[in-house]
């Protein structure tokens, strides 16, 4: 039949072959060389390849063990310390180079990643020197530039409706708007612990802003984030969402994004400077039932004061401490503590900083090792075993002190901000368990063998607070029968007591008790000495009491413990009282000179807004604003002045005060001059308007008008009275 080919080989298929030809990539652009691999024998090969694959995949560079080629040394039968990895595409290889170079594999090995094609490029490198082009220097903004303000002002941020505003705060003439950003669609704002960044929480994640221009500094992609927490030194940040992490198909991969290994977790740890994700955790334990809603403890991760360790507790089982920045479990094992409930790291004070500097220099000379961190934890009573509080040195894991406790219902741990004292508030019950009373177990951490003093109380303690950098503390206690189950409109009656360490007897002695109060919150000034007692969260009471604990008492005598018995407690003086209806938040500014109170719309919708007071309780500013949500002072970092420099400043304080007094006098004169000029301008404007109006009236009647035609009878003189305060004397009425 025509059209039928007898021999298939005679058919020309070149056009079809050309159309469907498969192009093979003969290059090595998708191959990388990884150095820093542990040298092992073939018995451990499968385990090593699985771990390497997991590390790369966790950072967004998915590979399989089959993609890895391991060169062997035939003479020893072991690996050569490097491997070759084939990726699916050159883009994946570039991602691995950017992500995994200098990545810590374990405590002794660190990956060094290079492109395979770079080896030939650098092997044939032309050694002729070519002078590089000089790039133009572009200075970066200083993230702490606000500290150089010539007037030494602090800043605060307010959040109302959808608007955020950042203000300068100082003298009345120095208060002004610093910046009004256009941030939109966020949950709330928060300052970092040292005030370097302000953070905003959005649906997509967290943004950090800072510098004089308030440009974005970093972002962290954690969808539906609800809570954040910074490390003390601002090196790391923790984000949490109630929704578990889900990585959709085709999502962006890389060190700044979640990978498939993170799915199901809801807590993430990030490096602030690089923006890299370090690790994720789950805050939901297997023992929790889906129906049970229990309050989550926040922060879920607790940081050592030097940012070297972060730890989390598994209630009843263990405390897991991770090293930074690798996030590896320290010592490859957790602290197994049966029944553990809670723990806290000891904060670092000025003395610790000085000791650390001395220890660092001594360590460099080979004389001693640096001071270790310290943490405290407590365990409840189990069968015949008493409850126990334990002081632990870390990373040596040495037990420094233990204290047994009996008939314990609950414990709360309170460190003094310098780490000098630890108070364990122990709620005890009677044998019949029908009533509860309180003991304060106070550890003197700076002394040998960590002695413990006990303060026994008959009432229930609802609030406890140490004086910053001091040896005093205040408590709020109550025996009100409505305590624990208050009805609507009921305000709990409380007593406020102050205690101080008596050096001669090494015991904490009661200074004074203020009975029949409604105060439920204690707010110490950051400088100590001054304290505010507030009634927060009550619908019927909103009182503020401003107290001075060293009124007419020499600070030097108090610090050195030389206060006589006659003067013991006599320095406690009420400076003033105030009222802020519906107050929900009370916060001192970093200088300890001003106090801010606010009523947030997140709690109620009546008279929302904020007020600023001086340390004596005089109102300086009050703003009633609908939909007002937040007021937060900007924190200050630790001073860079040495102890000697600080002593010199105090010694020459009178000289500095003269300069400040002169500035205040000049400002007062300037304000008066501006006021007089303003009033004169208003009078001139009035006279000009009056003359213009008379002229228009005369022209409307067809009469000629002159300035002098009014005559003496129509003249009107306006006198301006200017009041000037010659002297002002403040007198206080002592009850």
Secondary structure, DSSP 8 states (H G I E B T S, - for coil): -TT--S-GGG---HHHHHHT------S-TTEEEEE-----BGGGHHHHHHHHHHHHHHTT----GGGEEEEEETTTTEEEEEEEEE-SSHHHHHHHHHHHTT-B-SSS-B-EEEEHHHHHHHHT------------------TTGGGG-TT--EEEEEEETTEEEEEEESSGGG-EEEE-----SEEEEEE-TTSS-EEEEESS-EEEEETTTTEEEEEE--TT--EEEE-TTSSEEEEE-SS-----TT---STTS--GGGTT--EEEEETTT--EEEEE-S--TTS-SS------SSSSEE-TTSSEEEEEETTTEEEEEETTT--BGGGS-EE-TTEEEEEE----HHHHHHHHHHHHHHHTTS-----EEEEEEE--BTTB-EEEEEEEETTTEEEEEEEE-SEEEEEEEE-TTSSEEEEEEEEE-TTSS-EEEEEEEEETTSTT--EEEEEESSEEEEEEE-TTSSEEEEEEE--TTTTS--TT----EEEEEEEEETTTTEEEEEEEEEEE---EEEE-TTSSEEEEE--S-SS--EEEEEETTTT--HHHHHTT---GGGTTTT-EEEEEEE-TT--EEEE-TTSSEEEEEE-TTT--SS-EEEEEETTS-EEEEEE-TTEEEEEE---------HHHHHHHHHTHHHHHHHHHHHHHHHHHHHHHHHHHHHHHHHHHHHHHHHHHHHHHHHHTT----TTTTTGGG---------------------
